[in-house]
Amino acid sequence: MAWIPYAPARALLFRLDAEAAHEWTLRTLEHLQHSALVGLIRQPRIDDPVELAGLRFPNRVGLAAGLDKNARCIDAWAVMGFGFVEVGTVTPRPQPGNPRPRLFRLPQAQALINRFGFNNEGLDAFVEHVRRSHVHQAAPGTQPLVLGLNIGKNASTPIERATDDYLLGLEGVYPHADYVTVNISSPNTQHLRQLQGDAALDGLLQALAQRRAQLADRLGVRRPIFVKIAPDLDDDQIAVIADALQRHSMDGVIATNTTLARDAVQGLPHAQEAGGLSGQPLAAASNRVIAALRARLGPGFPIIGVGGVMDEASARAKLAAGADLVQLYTGLIYRGPALVPAVARALRDSRRVAA
């Protein structure tokens, strides 16, 4: 079990600027993961295997993309009990993202607002970090978890050329990923969410499917592709996306990214900051999208639910809405690493009771 109690650590971290605390945490994890002190962050992995998209997930709890954008802490996440970890979003070229400040806590609502804007070190550095991880170097069949690599477009790339960036990203991460996520839903890259529209989505997914087929022939392995979508979609938009996913043989969907809505946090400090809202206020919107996707896609199509998983009950609600797996981000900030085995255990036990 992890030796570092989270409550006092959180109290100290919350005295820092939110992004400074984020960076300090990542630097600390990066240092600990390959040191004799790794036991400070080690936790049990709950055994609850599930087969999805041709992959065997050790349990149903994953780390959401965005927390470890540069894939520097993969081995640290691996000892915390996650069944899968998604790192990124990575863009073909390095970029600084939006000006600071760009990360804000809303503790009264157990929420965050971020407008990072895909700040990352670029594809080459990202792939090198993945390659150096012990998870990636493990012999086939012995990897402790499933690794997802999340790709996006550079801010300087015109939206009309977005497909070029996604194809570069797919080419770069494909040999190193267990699955690839296509992020078309961040609210912090101008015009990105336009790619969720009918014609733009069709063009992008068709190009990705064709390039994936070429890569599979060349490398002898077919990697699953998931698409990450926004919570701020109406039923007609969700139906368009669901149909496109199936039409282009995508392997799954991640629902959802952060929201632009502020109804649930009106009047709170930082509530009107630009960016995407995550955490507890996102739960209902995320669950609505998950339920609509499940109704449209049917029972067999993989859905990863993310957005407002703050405790065991909110994780169970994701599965009740139709998700197969869940991911954590903001809940991890507020509850700490103990949330990982707690949620994994709750999901395993609830399924046993249902059976």
C-alpha positions, 0 to 999 in steps of 0.5 A: 500500500502507498506509504504517503497519506494523501490528506496532508499532501493535498493540503500542501499541494493546494497551497500552491498554484494549481499548475505548479502543484501539477508539475511538482507532482509529475516531477516527483512521480518521475523520480520515484518510479525507477528508484528504491522509493517506488514503494511510497506510491505502490498500491495493490492492483485489483484483479477484475479482468475484462476483454475489450477491443481485443485487449485484456484490461486487468481491471476497469479503472484507467488514468485519463489523458491530459494528466501525463501529457508527455508520458514521463510517468508511465511506470509510476501509474503502473504501480498505483493499481490502474488497469490501463493508462492513457498518456498525451495528448501529443501533437506532431510538433512541440508547443507551449499551449496557452498562456498561464494561468491556465489551471484553476481549482474549484474545491467547493464543487470538486472541479477543475477548469483548464485551458492548457491547449495541448502543451507538450514536448512533441511526438519525438520526445513523447515516443522516446519516453514511452520507449524507455518505460518499463511497461513498454519494455516488458515481454509480451504478455507480461505488461502490467496494464494496457497503454493508450496513446492519445493524439491531437493536432497542433494549434498552428495547423489550420483546421482544414489540414487537421487530418495531416497532424492526426496521420502523423500522430498515428504513424508515430505512436502506432508501434508503441501503443496498445490502443490509440485515442484520437482527441477531437474534443478538447475545447482549448484548441481553436476549432478542434470540436468542428471535427465532430461534425458530419463531413469533417468526421467522416473524412478524418475517420476514413483517412485514419482507417486507411492509414491504420490498415497500411500500418497493420499490414506493415507491422503485422498488428492491428491497433484499436483506435478510440475516439474521444468526444465532448459532453456538449453534444445534442442527441442528433450530434451523438447519433452522427458520431456513433454512426461514423464510428461504426461506419469507419470500423473504429474500435471504441469511444471515450465519453467525455472530454471537459465541458464548456457549460458552467451551470453547476458552478455559477458564482464560485471563484474561477467559474467564469475562467475560459477552458474545460470544466472537469470533475463532479459537475461533469458527471451528469452530462458525461453519463447522458452522452454515454447512455445515448451512445449505448442506445445508438451503438448497441451492447457490444461497442466499447465505451470508456466513461470519463468525467466526474468519477470522484468516488465508488458511486459515481464510477458505478453510475458510469457503468450503469449508463452504459460504459465498459471502463472508467477513467480518472483525472480530477477525482485523483486530484481531490481523493488521491491514489487510494481512489484507484483500488477503491473504484476498481474494487467497487466495480468488481464487487458490484458486478459480482453482486449483479451476477 
